[in-house]
Every structure is written in structure tokens, then in C-alpha cells.
């Protein structure tokens, strides 16, 4: 920080004949700092206050990769490839610089400012997890047409460690299977799990409170967690799960190619362990796998028998000896 009073004292006393050593001792600063102050003062006296020495431009570790970066930006326009993904590709090519240099350069090239980070309410370890699913259209390289792929995501809110799998639909049975897989993946269950207002969890809202589905409540009881749901029309309440979907989209799906759905699943499994677990999270400034080691002792233990995610519903037989199921009528024995 600039200290005008100190500079004035050094310059004026030096003009009266004080030596650099004496000035250093008098003001408790290094001789090098005294020399810098005197040099700056001499430049100002000779060239004026607006004079600044021309900076010497140094070569950047990024210079040899700028042409390749241009190719990446041109190849991956829609959606645009992210800074993080470019950084990872450059590392594979031998780049040894920091990501900050890359971000500054890309900001100049793209002419965009960095987005403001999302601030989330923090919870204690083992307290809460969140889940949701999201659809993406993917062009596989095996020649098949563009296909809609549904991802199920589950994240521990404290450590930000995440489990993601590809699912076939968004039914309750699929949701419960996904949650069981996540519990086994993390070897424990949090005290609370928050979801959006999907029908697999919430039947309706009454007096500002969610009325949870009976099957989902039975599942929650089996694993001893308290179900929570975001309020209708307030998606920002579930930002801890929305942001990881953004990271999935921009870091995993962006800048990668997949042969087919099996190849997608295999790459996803590797990405979760080798990249998503090992990255430094922008909010916690820690790796999710490191925080998970702290959170694991606080997770509830798994039961001996896992919940069988079958769908049980009751139907009334009508006077034509039929029941209705998913908009179709099925004949049952008359007795």
C-alpha cells in the first residue's frame, strides 16, 4: 500500500544528506524499499508525476496454446465450451500454468465477464442431501439419431460429493432405485433429503406444507431420513442440486464425444471419481472427496436389508370386473 507520509520523509531527509542505511534504520523498512522510493521520486522530478516506466512484456505460459484454444472455441460453439474444460484439455497437452491466466485470456477473447458465484445456505455434515433429475439431448457417434438422456443426481450438501446415473424414466420406482444406489455409493444416509415437487415424492401442498406420497414416506422411514421439498415456484431453494447439473452439462457433456449410451455411462463413472470428486469446489475451496471423509462418520448407517423399490397401489374393482391402471382397464377374476 502506498504510504505518502513515509515517501515524503524519505525523500526530504535524503535530500538533506541522510544515507540509505540511516533511513532504513530510522523508519524500520528495508534498504530496497528506500531505494525504490528514491528512484520513484527521481523519476517524478525528472519526467513529471504522470511518468511511468514502460512495463516489460513477459512471455506467457499460455502463448504456445493460443492457436489451439481458438480451435477449441471454434469447434465447440453450441454449447460453448467452458473455461474449466479448456483448462483440463490443455493440461493433457502439457500446459503447466494456472487456470487464472487462462480465465483472463478467455475473458478478453470472449468479451464476457465471469458470472457471480451462487451462495448457498450451509448445513452440518451428514445433515442433508438433495436430488433431482434433468434431461439432455445427446448426439452419439455410432450413427444413431439424437437421443434424450435422463440423468439422476444426488449430492451431499456439506461435502458436495455427488452421485449421478443415467436412468430410463422418472417414475417413483426409478427414483427409489436411484436413491438406494446413492446410499450404497456413499455408504450412509443423511438425516434429511430435499427434493423438488416431483410427483414421485409430493402428492400436493396444503396450508403451505407438502403432503408426501405414502410410498415415499415408507421409503424415508425405512432409511430414517426426514423428507423435505422446495416451495412451489422457488427453484433457488434447491441450488445445491441445480448447480451440479450445470457443472455436469458444462464440464462432462461439453467437449466430449460418446459412442453410445453404454460409453456415456462408462465415461460418467470415471468422470465422477477422477474429476468431479477431485476438483476444488468454488464455494468450499476444498475437494469434495476430502470433505466427504469428514462427513462420512455423520451419515446414518445403512440397514441390513435394502428397500425393495416396488410400486404398491390400491385399486377398486368395478362392476365389470376390471381395474384401471395407467389409463387402461384390466380384467381381473370375478370373485
C-alpha positions, 0 to 999 in steps of 0.5 A: 500500500502506498504510504505518502507520509513515509515517501515524503520523509524519505525523500526530504531527509535524503535530500538533506544528506541522510544515507540509505542505511540511516533511513532504513534504520530510522523508519524500520523498512528495508534498504530496497524499499528506500531505494525504490522510493528514491528512484520513484521520486527521481523519476517524478522530478525528472519526467513529471508525476504522470511518468511511468516506466514502460512495463516489460512484456513477459512471455506467457505460459499460455502463448504456445496454446493460443492457436489451439484454444481458438480451435477449441472455441471454434469447434465447440460453439453450441454449447460453448465450451467452458473455461474449466474444460479448456483448462483440463484439455490443455493440461493433457497437452502439457500446459503447466500454468494456472487456470487464472491466466487462462480465465483472463485470456478467455475473458478478453477473447470472449468479451464476457465477464465471469458470472457471480458465484451462487451462495448457498445456505450451509448445513452440518455434515451428514445433515442433508442431501438433495436430488433431482433429475434433468434431461439432455439431448445427446448426439452419439457417434455410432450413427444413431439419431439424437437421443434424450438422456435422463440423468439422476443426481444426488449430492451431499450438501456439506461435502458436495460429493455427488452421485449421478446415473443415467436412468430410463424414466422418472417414475417413483420406482426409478427414483427409489432405485436411484436413491438406494444406489446413492446410499450404497455409493456413499455408504450412509444416509443423511438425516434429511433429503430435499427434493423438488415437487416431483410427483414421485415424492409430493402428492400436493401442498396444503396450508403451505406444507407438502403432503408426501406420497405414502410410498415415499414416506415408507421409503424415508422411514425405512432409511430414517431420513426426514423428507423435505421439498422446495416451495412451489415456484422457488427453484433457488431453494434447491441450488445445491442440486441445480448447480451440479447439473450445470457443472455436469452439462458444462464440464462432462457433456461439453467437449466430449464425444460418446459412442453410445449410451453404454460409453456415456455411462462408462465415461460418467463413472470415471468422470465422477471419481477422477474429476468431479470428486477431485476438483476444488469446489468454488464455494468450499475451496476444498475437494469434495472427496476430502470433505466427504471423509469428514462427513462420512462418520455423520451419515446414518448407517445403512440397514441390513436389508435394502428397500425393495423399490416396488410400486404398491397401489390400491385399486377398486374393482368395478362392476365389470370386473376390471381395474384401471391402471395407467389409463387402461382397464384390466380384467381381473377374476370375478370373485 
